[in-house]
Amino acid sequence: PNRMIRIPLSGLTGPVQVNGTEFNLSMAPMGAALSDDDLAGVLTYIRQTFGNKASPVTPEQVKKVRAEIGAHAPWTAQELQAVP
């Protein structure tokens, strides 16, 4: 969740590979408009649908990441790979 939370908060730019397919688009940041509860709910939905069975994202996790990154520029795939 630490990587996933960063994407809607700050956006994503540049090439990214997902399941062997490369995409090179930009995603605008939109998480600032959502509360921690709302963003956690959206990310939990994504993590638990479309055949996914990942754990829920909590509002506390969102709050922690939001505080850690502040006003970060859009992330690149390479930067996200370095996030534990």
PyMOL CGO cylinders between C-alpha atoms (Angstrom):
from pymol import cmd
from pymol.cgo import CYLINDER

trace = [
    CYLINDER, 0.00, 0.00, 0.00, 2.88, 2.44, 0.60, 0.3, 1, 1, 1, 1, 1, 1,
    CYLINDER, 2.88, 2.44, 0.60, 3.55, 2.65, -3.14, 0.3, 1, 1, 1, 1, 1, 1,
    CYLINDER, 3.55, 2.65, -3.14, -0.07, 2.63, -4.19, 0.3, 1, 1, 1, 1, 1, 1,
    CYLINDER, -0.07, 2.63, -4.19, -1.05, 5.47, -1.84, 0.3, 1, 1, 1, 1, 1, 1,
    CYLINDER, -1.05, 5.47, -1.84, 1.59, 7.75, -3.37, 0.3, 1, 1, 1, 1, 1, 1,
    CYLINDER, 1.59, 7.75, -3.37, 0.16, 7.57, -6.90, 0.3, 1, 1, 1, 1, 1, 1,
    CYLINDER, 0.16, 7.57, -6.90, -3.18, 9.33, -6.37, 0.3, 1, 1, 1, 1, 1, 1,
    CYLINDER, -3.18, 9.33, -6.37, -1.63, 11.76, -3.87, 0.3, 1, 1, 1, 1, 1, 1,
    CYLINDER, -1.63, 11.76, -3.87, 1.13, 13.05, -6.18, 0.3, 1, 1, 1, 1, 1, 1,
    CYLINDER, 1.13, 13.05, -6.18, 0.46, 11.55, -9.59, 0.3, 1, 1, 1, 1, 1, 1,
    CYLINDER, 0.46, 11.55, -9.59, 2.56, 9.31, -11.82, 0.3, 1, 1, 1, 1, 1, 1,
    CYLINDER, 2.56, 9.31, -11.82, 4.59, 10.19, -14.90, 0.3, 1, 1, 1, 1, 1, 1,
    CYLINDER, 4.59, 10.19, -14.90, 6.73, 8.39, -17.44, 0.3, 1, 1, 1, 1, 1, 1,
    CYLINDER, 6.73, 8.39, -17.44, 6.93, 4.77, -18.49, 0.3, 1, 1, 1, 1, 1, 1,
    CYLINDER, 6.93, 4.77, -18.49, 5.64, 2.06, -16.18, 0.3, 1, 1, 1, 1, 1, 1,
    CYLINDER, 5.64, 2.06, -16.18, 5.40, -1.67, -16.82, 0.3, 1, 1, 1, 1, 1, 1,
    CYLINDER, 5.40, -1.67, -16.82, 2.33, -3.56, -15.60, 0.3, 1, 1, 1, 1, 1, 1,
    CYLINDER, 2.33, -3.56, -15.60, 2.12, -7.33, -16.09, 0.3, 1, 1, 1, 1, 1, 1,
    CYLINDER, 2.12, -7.33, -16.09, 4.58, -7.17, -18.98, 0.3, 1, 1, 1, 1, 1, 1,
    CYLINDER, 4.58, -7.17, -18.98, 2.85, -4.28, -20.78, 0.3, 1, 1, 1, 1, 1, 1,
    CYLINDER, 2.85, -4.28, -20.78, 4.54, -0.88, -20.85, 0.3, 1, 1, 1, 1, 1, 1,
    CYLINDER, 4.54, -0.88, -20.85, 2.49, 2.29, -20.51, 0.3, 1, 1, 1, 1, 1, 1,
    CYLINDER, 2.49, 2.29, -20.51, 3.86, 5.81, -20.94, 0.3, 1, 1, 1, 1, 1, 1,
    CYLINDER, 3.86, 5.81, -20.94, 1.13, 8.13, -19.76, 0.3, 1, 1, 1, 1, 1, 1,
    CYLINDER, 1.13, 8.13, -19.76, 0.70, 10.64, -16.97, 0.3, 1, 1, 1, 1, 1, 1,
    CYLINDER, 0.70, 10.64, -16.97, -1.74, 10.39, -14.10, 0.3, 1, 1, 1, 1, 1, 1,
    CYLINDER, -1.74, 10.39, -14.10, -2.67, 13.67, -12.48, 0.3, 1, 1, 1, 1, 1, 1,
    CYLINDER, -2.67, 13.67, -12.48, -2.70, 13.88, -8.68, 0.3, 1, 1, 1, 1, 1, 1,
    CYLINDER, -2.70, 13.88, -8.68, -6.22, 13.64, -7.33, 0.3, 1, 1, 1, 1, 1, 1,
    CYLINDER, -6.22, 13.64, -7.33, -5.80, 12.38, -3.79, 0.3, 1, 1, 1, 1, 1, 1,
    CYLINDER, -5.80, 12.38, -3.79, -5.53, 15.83, -2.22, 0.3, 1, 1, 1, 1, 1, 1,
    CYLINDER, -5.53, 15.83, -2.22, -9.24, 16.31, -2.92, 0.3, 1, 1, 1, 1, 1, 1,
    CYLINDER, -9.24, 16.31, -2.92, -10.10, 13.15, -0.94, 0.3, 1, 1, 1, 1, 1, 1,
    CYLINDER, -10.10, 13.15, -0.94, -10.11, 12.61, 2.80, 0.3, 1, 1, 1, 1, 1, 1,
    CYLINDER, -10.11, 12.61, 2.80, -7.91, 9.88, 4.25, 0.3, 1, 1, 1, 1, 1, 1,
    CYLINDER, -7.91, 9.88, 4.25, -11.04, 7.74, 4.73, 0.3, 1, 1, 1, 1, 1, 1,
    CYLINDER, -11.04, 7.74, 4.73, -12.21, 8.24, 1.14, 0.3, 1, 1, 1, 1, 1, 1,
    CYLINDER, -12.21, 8.24, 1.14, -8.80, 7.56, -0.42, 0.3, 1, 1, 1, 1, 1, 1,
    CYLINDER, -8.80, 7.56, -0.42, -8.37, 4.46, 1.74, 0.3, 1, 1, 1, 1, 1, 1,
    CYLINDER, -8.37, 4.46, 1.74, -11.79, 3.25, 0.55, 0.3, 1, 1, 1, 1, 1, 1,
    CYLINDER, -11.79, 3.25, 0.55, -10.99, 3.76, -3.14, 0.3, 1, 1, 1, 1, 1, 1,
    CYLINDER, -10.99, 3.76, -3.14, -7.61, 2.03, -2.84, 0.3, 1, 1, 1, 1, 1, 1,
    CYLINDER, -7.61, 2.03, -2.84, -9.12, -0.84, -0.85, 0.3, 1, 1, 1, 1, 1, 1,
    CYLINDER, -9.12, -0.84, -0.85, -11.74, -1.31, -3.56, 0.3, 1, 1, 1, 1, 1, 1,
    CYLINDER, -11.74, -1.31, -3.56, -9.02, -1.52, -6.23, 0.3, 1, 1, 1, 1, 1, 1,
    CYLINDER, -9.02, -1.52, -6.23, -6.96, -3.93, -4.10, 0.3, 1, 1, 1, 1, 1, 1,
    CYLINDER, -6.96, -3.93, -4.10, -9.94, -6.24, -3.50, 0.3, 1, 1, 1, 1, 1, 1,
    CYLINDER, -9.94, -6.24, -3.50, -11.68, -6.33, -6.89, 0.3, 1, 1, 1, 1, 1, 1,
    CYLINDER, -11.68, -6.33, -6.89, -10.73, -7.32, -10.43, 0.3, 1, 1, 1, 1, 1, 1,
    CYLINDER, -10.73, -7.32, -10.43, -9.53, -10.67, -9.05, 0.3, 1, 1, 1, 1, 1, 1,
    CYLINDER, -9.53, -10.67, -9.05, -7.29, -9.04, -6.42, 0.3, 1, 1, 1, 1, 1, 1,
    CYLINDER, -7.29, -9.04, -6.42, -7.24, -10.29, -2.84, 0.3, 1, 1, 1, 1, 1, 1,
    CYLINDER, -7.24, -10.29, -2.84, -4.95, -7.79, -1.12, 0.3, 1, 1, 1, 1, 1, 1,
    CYLINDER, -4.95, -7.79, -1.12, -5.40, -6.40, 2.36, 0.3, 1, 1, 1, 1, 1, 1,
    CYLINDER, -5.40, -6.40, 2.36, -7.40, -3.21, 2.92, 0.3, 1, 1, 1, 1, 1, 1,
    CYLINDER, -7.40, -3.21, 2.92, -5.75, 0.21, 2.98, 0.3, 1, 1, 1, 1, 1, 1,
    CYLINDER, -5.75, 0.21, 2.98, -6.45, 2.04, 6.22, 0.3, 1, 1, 1, 1, 1, 1,
    CYLINDER, -6.45, 2.04, 6.22, -7.03, 5.76, 6.71, 0.3, 1, 1, 1, 1, 1, 1,
    CYLINDER, -7.03, 5.76, 6.71, -4.06, 5.70, 9.10, 0.3, 1, 1, 1, 1, 1, 1,
    CYLINDER, -4.06, 5.70, 9.10, -1.78, 4.41, 6.31, 0.3, 1, 1, 1, 1, 1, 1,
    CYLINDER, -1.78, 4.41, 6.31, -2.98, 7.18, 3.99, 0.3, 1, 1, 1, 1, 1, 1,
    CYLINDER, -2.98, 7.18, 3.99, -2.45, 9.82, 6.69, 0.3, 1, 1, 1, 1, 1, 1,
    CYLINDER, -2.45, 9.82, 6.69, 1.09, 8.59, 7.37, 0.3, 1, 1, 1, 1, 1, 1,
    CYLINDER, 1.09, 8.59, 7.37, 2.11, 8.61, 3.68, 0.3, 1, 1, 1, 1, 1, 1,
    CYLINDER, 2.11, 8.61, 3.68, 0.45, 11.99, 3.10, 0.3, 1, 1, 1, 1, 1, 1,
    CYLINDER, 0.45, 11.99, 3.10, 2.54, 13.44, 5.96, 0.3, 1, 1, 1, 1, 1, 1,
    CYLINDER, 2.54, 13.44, 5.96, 5.75, 11.75, 4.73, 0.3, 1, 1, 1, 1, 1, 1,
    CYLINDER, 5.75, 11.75, 4.73, 5.63, 12.97, 1.15, 0.3, 1, 1, 1, 1, 1, 1,
    CYLINDER, 5.63, 12.97, 1.15, 4.17, 16.47, 1.51, 0.3, 1, 1, 1, 1, 1, 1,
    CYLINDER, 4.17, 16.47, 1.51, 3.97, 18.25, -1.85, 0.3, 1, 1, 1, 1, 1, 1,
    CYLINDER, 3.97, 18.25, -1.85, 5.88, 15.71, -3.93, 0.3, 1, 1, 1, 1, 1, 1,
    CYLINDER, 5.88, 15.71, -3.93, 6.14, 16.01, -7.72, 0.3, 1, 1, 1, 1, 1, 1,
    CYLINDER, 6.14, 16.01, -7.72, 4.56, 13.17, -9.73, 0.3, 1, 1, 1, 1, 1, 1,
    CYLINDER, 4.56, 13.17, -9.73, 6.29, 9.87, -9.08, 0.3, 1, 1, 1, 1, 1, 1,
    CYLINDER, 6.29, 9.87, -9.08, 8.15, 7.80, -11.66, 0.3, 1, 1, 1, 1, 1, 1,
    CYLINDER, 8.15, 7.80, -11.66, 8.05, 4.02, -11.71, 0.3, 1, 1, 1, 1, 1, 1,
    CYLINDER, 8.05, 4.02, -11.71, 11.72, 3.98, -10.74, 0.3, 1, 1, 1, 1, 1, 1,
    CYLINDER, 11.72, 3.98, -10.74, 11.08, 6.14, -7.66, 0.3, 1, 1, 1, 1, 1, 1,
    CYLINDER, 11.08, 6.14, -7.66, 8.16, 3.96, -6.61, 0.3, 1, 1, 1, 1, 1, 1,
    CYLINDER, 8.16, 3.96, -6.61, 10.28, 0.81, -6.86, 0.3, 1, 1, 1, 1, 1, 1,
    CYLINDER, 10.28, 0.81, -6.86, 12.56, 2.28, -4.17, 0.3, 1, 1, 1, 1, 1, 1,
    CYLINDER, 12.56, 2.28, -4.17, 9.64, 2.67, -1.72, 0.3, 1, 1, 1, 1, 1, 1,
    CYLINDER, 9.64, 2.67, -1.72, 9.54, -0.17, 0.82, 0.3, 1, 1, 1, 1, 1, 1,
]
cmd.load_cgo(trace, "trace")
